[in-house]
Amino acid sequence: MMKVVGIVLIVLAVLLAMLLIVALIKALLTKPGVAATAEVHLDNSERAVEYGKRLAKMIQCETVSSRFDDSREKFYEFHKCLEEMFPNVHKVCEKTVLDGSLLFKWKGNGKHEPILFMSHQDVVAPGTGWEHEPFSGDIDSEGRVWGRGTVDTKGSLFCIFTALEELIESGFKPECDVYIASSCTEEWNGQGAPMTARYLKEQGVKIALLIDEGGMILNRPMAGVNGTYAMVGVVEKGYGDVKFTAKGHGGHASVPKKNSPLVRLGKFMAYVEKKSLFKNQFSPTLEEMFRRLAPNMDFGMKYIFTNMWLFKPLLKNVIPMINSAAGAMMHTTLAFTTARGADGLNVLPQEAYVTGNMRFIHHQPDGESVDIVRRAAAKFDIETEVIYKDSPCPIVDYKSDAFRLVENVIAEVYPGIGVSPYIMTGSTDAKYYREVSDNCIRFAPLYINSQQYASIHSNNENIYRGALPMGVDFYKEVVRRS
């Protein structure tokens, strides 16, 4: 018997070795793609210089939004700035203002279904620690425009308006209706985008292609991936805010009781962080992303990701442990965000709570994911209340005509760079348009470096003015091809 077992083990070891050798050969035969050495050359022409000055004017309009401020005056002032900067758009296009949010319609000849470009006008509060004042619009010696909104998202909004302004000026006539939508409440999931989407639905408008903020053009978009890629968002997870409440008898802190509300909440949070509550799964989109990035990965990663057929079962559990960003593309996430206990420093709370922010993956959408968390909280005698939730958005097929159009335009404007679909772990206004468009793509066609990417919702936000001409050309070409 022992001899038979030994033979079986030897055979299995040989088979495993053969599989690993086959995988090695495949990795060695997979040559780097052109994206590995592709570079984005910033435009240093007078056109870029002028674009930088014009974007700076938009940045100098402070448009911080807040759920606690109902006033729209600052946005109406910003609208005046847009009217001065883009007279052709305001002369030719039909303009609708929805409580500070904007919708423009450039009427085409009706040969094709409409397209919609989106980029919100509101920004988050600037915070502190800026090298240049956050609403200065300063342009430094390296051609960087500084200020809140340069990346998120007045940079792309500038490119959208400029593209239409110049097309109109040239006498171009679109073959489809072209819309611009710009919400003033995106940063706090306000009513700007839902109101605009409802308006379009009431008008019977069906959008063939919607392009909102999302992925951008980055060098080394992931650790271990070499080259320059346009990361095009085709999947957006659902969103939820959940409140977890623990109750007790309270009392004086000098006589602490076991398992008080705060202690139970602490145990629950530790449990969630330690356990893998949600199912890890490779979606077709995520597999395609790794397939496209794999040729230009460092060899260790290349060996693994060019052989997903062999390593996928292992990767499914390992990736979330070593890379939280990639893990968030594979499962629902729960992050604890706020907490409250007693009002006094020497008081045991009768009731305490924490809130959690959830992002729902498609294979475990909002209902299923919340039920999983509810059962986990109940183990610690904690009540779960859903404050807000919405379902994951429809997926845009990376083989669809809409994606291929975007991919082809990127290839024309940015020769040689790679294009990859990817999963949005954050949220965008596009999520509200599911009833008016089946093709909501999340992509801002601007090149940014790692510092500029990190500046989103942080300090020192800036963008190269030399990236703006390519962004304008991208939107122009989408209009021409639509």
Residue pairs with C-beta under 8 A, 6 or more apart in sequence:
19 310
23 303
23 306
23 307
23 310
23 311
24 303
26 306
26 307
27 299
27 302
27 303
27 306
27 307
30 294
30 295
30 302
30 306
31 295
32 226
32 227
32 295
32 296
33 227
33 295
33 296
33 418
34 416
34 418
35 227
35 228
35 229
35 296
35 416
35 417
35 418
36 226
36 227
36 295
36 296
37 227
37 416
38 227
38 228
38 414
38 415
38 416
38 417
38 418
39 228
39 416
40 217
40 219
40 228
40 414
40 417
40 447
40 467
40 470
42 48
42 143
42 447
42 464
42 466
42 467
43 466
43 467
43 468
43 469
43 470
44 143
44 466
45 469
47 469
48 143
48 465
48 466
48 468
48 469
49 143
49 465
51 158
51 162
51 465
51 468
51 469
51 472
52 139
52 143
52 145
52 465
52 468
53 139
54 85
54 158
54 162
55 137
55 145
55 150
55 154
55 155
55 158
55 463
55 465
55 468
56 137
56 138
56 139
56 145
56 147
57 81
57 85
57 137
58 78
58 81
58 82
58 85
58 137
58 149
58 154
58 157
58 158
59 135
59 136
59 137
59 145
59 146
59 147
59 148
59 149
59 150
59 154
60 135
60 136
60 137
60 147
61 74
61 77
61 78
61 81
61 135
62 74
62 135
63 74
63 75
63 78
63 121
63 122
63 123
63 149
63 184
64 74
64 122
64 123
64 124
64 125
64 126
64 148
65 122
65 123
65 124
65 184
65 185
65 186
65 187
65 188
65 190
66 125
66 188
67 188
67 190
72 99
72 100
72 184
75 100
75 121
75 122
75 184
76 100
78 121
79 97
79 102
82 89
82 90
82 102
82 161
83 90
85 161
86 161
86 162
86 164
86 165
87 165
88 164
88 165
88 168
88 169
89 104
89 106
89 161
89 164
89 165
89 168
89 180
92 106
92 168
93 104
93 105
93 106
93 164
93 180
94 104
94 105
94 107
95 102
95 103
95 104
96 102
96 103
96 104
96 105
96 199
97 103
98 192
98 195
98 196
98 199
99 184
99 191
99 192
99 195
100 184
100 185
100 192
101 121
101 181
101 182
101 183
101 184
101 185
101 192
101 193
101 195
101 196
102 121
102 180
102 181
102 182
102 184
103 179
103 180
103 181
103 182
103 196
103 199
103 200
104 164
104 179
104 180
104 181
105 177
105 178
105 179
106 164
106 168
106 174
106 177
106 178
106 179
106 180
107 177
108 114
108 173
108 174
108 175
108 176
108 177
108 178
109 173
109 174
109 175
109 176
110 175
110 176
110 177
111 175
111 176
112 175
112 176
112 208
112 482
113 176
113 206
113 207
113 208
114 176
114 177
114 178
114 179
114 205
114 206
114 207
114 208
115 176
115 177
115 178
115 179
115 207
115 208
115 209
115 210
115 211
115 478
115 479
115 482
116 178
116 179
116 180
116 181
116 207
116 209
116 210
116 211
116 433
116 437
117 160
117 178
117 179
117 180
117 181
117 211
117 475
117 478
118 180
118 181
118 182
118 183
118 210
118 211
118 212
118 213
118 429
118 430
119 153
119 154
119 156
119 157
119 160
119 182
119 212
119 213
119 444
120 153
120 157
120 182
120 183
120 184
120 185
120 186
120 187
120 192
120 193
120 213
120 429
121 154
121 157
121 182
121 183
121 184
122 183
122 184
122 185
122 186
122 187
122 192
123 148
123 149
123 152
123 154
123 187
124 148
124 152
124 187
124 457
126 134
126 135
126 148
126 459
127 134
127 458
127 459
128 459
129 459
129 460
130 146
130 459
130 460
131 146
131 460
132 138
132 140
132 146
132 147
132 460
132 462
133 147
134 147
134 148
134 459
134 461
135 147
135 148
136 146
136 147
137 145
137 146
137 147
138 145
138 146
138 147
139 145
139 146
139 465
140 146
142 464
143 464
143 465
143 466
144 462
144 463
144 464
144 465
145 155
145 462
145 463
145 464
145 465
146 460
146 461
146 462
147 461
147 462
148 461
149 155
149 461
150 461
150 462
150 463
151 216
151 446
151 448
151 452
151 453
151 455
151 456
151 461
151 462
151 463
152 213
152 456
152 457
152 461
153 213
153 444
155 444
155 446
155 463
155 467
155 468
155 471
156 213
156 444
156 445
156 446
156 471
157 182
158 468
158 471
159 445
159 446
159 468
159 471
159 472
159 474
159 475
160 180
160 475
161 180
162 468
162 472
163 472
163 473
163 474
163 475
163 476
163 479
164 178
164 180
164 475
164 479
166 472
166 476
167 174
167 476
167 479
172 479
172 480
174 479
174 482
175 482
176 208
176 482
177 205
178 479
178 482
179 200
179 205
179 207
181 193
181 196
181 429
183 190
183 192
183 193
183 196
183 429
184 190
184 192
185 191
185 192
185 193
186 192
186 193
186 428
186 429
189 239
189 427
192 429
193 429
193 432
193 433
194 432
196 432
197 432
197 433
197 435
197 436
200 207
200 433
200 436
201 435
201 436
205 436
206 436
206 437
207 433
207 436
207 437
207 439
208 402
208 437
208 439
208 482
209 402
209 405
209 406
209 437
209 439
209 441
209 478
209 482
210 430
210 433
210 437
210 439
210 440
210 441
211 406
211 441
211 442
211 443
211 478
212 428
212 429
212 430
212 440
212 441
212 442
212 443
213 428
213 429
213 442
213 443
213 444
214 231
214 232
214 233
214 424
214 428
214 430
214 441
214 442
214 443
214 444
215 230
215 231
215 232
215 233
215 422
215 424
215 442
215 443
215 444
216 230
216 231
216 443
216 444
216 445
216 446
216 447
216 448
216 453
217 228
217 229
217 230
217 231
217 414
217 417
217 445
217 446
217 447
217 448
218 228
218 229
218 231
218 447
218 448
218 449
218 450
218 453
219 227
219 228
219 449
219 450
220 226
220 227
220 450
221 229
221 231
221 293
221 420
222 293
222 325
222 326
223 323
224 297
224 298
224 300
224 301
225 293
225 296
225 297
225 301
226 296
226 297
226 298
227 296
227 417
227 418
228 414
228 416
228 417
228 418
228 447
229 293
229 417
229 418
229 419
229 420
230 410
230 414
230 417
230 418
230 419
230 420
230 443
230 445
231 420
231 422
231 443
232 403
232 406
232 407
232 410
232 419
232 420
232 421
232 422
232 441
232 442
232 443
233 421
233 422
233 423
233 424
233 428
233 441
233 442
233 443
234 285
234 395
234 396
234 397
234 398
234 403
234 421
234 422
234 423
234 441
234 442
235 283
235 285
235 362
235 392
235 393
235 395
235 396
235 421
235 422
235 423
235 424
236 392
236 393
236 423
236 424
236 427
236 428
236 430
236 431
236 440
236 442
237 332
237 359
237 360
237 361
237 362
237 392
237 393
237 423
237 424
237 425
237 427
238 358
238 359
238 360
238 365
238 366
238 389
238 390
238 391
238 392
238 393
239 357
239 358
239 359
239 360
239 388
239 389
239 390
239 427
239 431
240 357
240 358
240 359
240 360
240 366
240 369
240 370
240 386
240 387
240 388
240 389
240 390
241 355
241 356
241 357
241 358
241 386
241 387
241 388
241 389
242 334
242 355
242 356
242 357
242 358
242 370
242 373
242 384
242 385
242 386
242 387
242 389
243 353
243 354
243 355
243 356
243 384
243 385
243 386
243 387
244 265
244 268
244 353
244 354
244 355
244 356
244 377
244 382
244 383
244 384
244 385
245 351
245 352
245 353
245 382
245 383
245 385
246 261
246 262
246 264
246 265
246 268
246 351
246 352
246 353
246 380
246 381
246 382
246 383
247 261
247 350
247 351
247 383
248 257
248 259
248 260
248 261
248 348
248 349
248 350
248 351
249 257
249 348
249 350
250 342
250 347
250 348
250 349
250 350
251 257
251 347
251 348
252 346
252 347
252 348
253 345
253 346
253 347
253 348
254 346
256 348
257 348
260 348
260 349
261 341
261 349
261 350
261 351
261 352
262 341
262 349
262 352
264 380
264 381
264 382
265 339
265 352
265 353
265 354
265 380
265 382
267 380
268 376
268 377
268 379
268 380
268 382
269 336
269 354
271 376
271 379
271 380
272 334
272 336
272 373
272 376
275 376
276 320
276 331
277 332
277 334
277 372
277 373
277 376
278 331
278 332
278 333
278 361
278 364
278 369
278 372
279 331
279 363
279 364
280 316
280 317
280 319
280 320
280 327
280 330
280 331
281 316
281 330
281 331
281 361
281 363
282 308
282 312
282 315
282 316
282 330
283 329
283 330
283 362
283 363
283 395
283 423
285 395
285 398
285 421
285 422
285 423
286 329
286 330
286 422
286 423
287 308
288 398
288 420
288 421
289 420
289 421
289 422
289 423
290 305
290 308
291 305
291 308
292 418
292 419
292 420
292 421
293 305
293 418
293 420
294 301
294 302
294 305
294 306
295 302
295 306
296 418
297 305
304 311
304 315
305 311
308 315
316 330
319 326
319 327
319 330
320 326
320 327
320 330
320 331
321 327
325 425
328 359
328 425
329 422
329 423
329 425
330 361
331 361
331 364
332 358
332 359
332 360
332 361
332 364
332 369
332 372
333 358
333 359
333 425
334 356
334 357
334 358
334 373
335 356
335 357
335 358
336 354
336 355
336 356
337 354
337 355
337 356
337 357
338 354
338 355
339 352
339 353
339 354
339 355
340 352
340 353
341 349
341 352
342 348
342 349
342 350
342 352
355 387
356 373
358 366
358 369
358 370
358 373
358 389
359 425
359 427
360 366
360 369
360 389
360 391
360 392
361 369
361 392
362 392
362 395
364 372
365 391
365 392
366 389
366 390
366 391
366 392
370 384
370 386
370 389
373 384
374 384
377 383
377 384
378 384
390 431
393 430
393 431
393 434
393 440
394 434
394 438
394 440
396 402
396 403
396 421
396 438
396 439
396 440
396 441
397 403
398 421
400 439
402 439
402 441
403 421
403 439
403 441
405 478
405 481
405 482
406 441
406 443
406 478
407 419
408 481
409 474
409 477
409 478
409 481
410 417
410 419
410 445
410 474
411 419
412 477
413 445
413 470
413 473
413 474
413 477
414 447
414 470
424 442
428 442
430 440
430 441
430 442
431 440
433 440
434 440
444 471
445 470
445 471
445 474
445 475
446 463
446 467
446 468
446 470
446 471
447 464
447 467
447 470
448 463
448 464
448 467
451 460
452 461
452 462
452 463
452 464
455 461
455 462
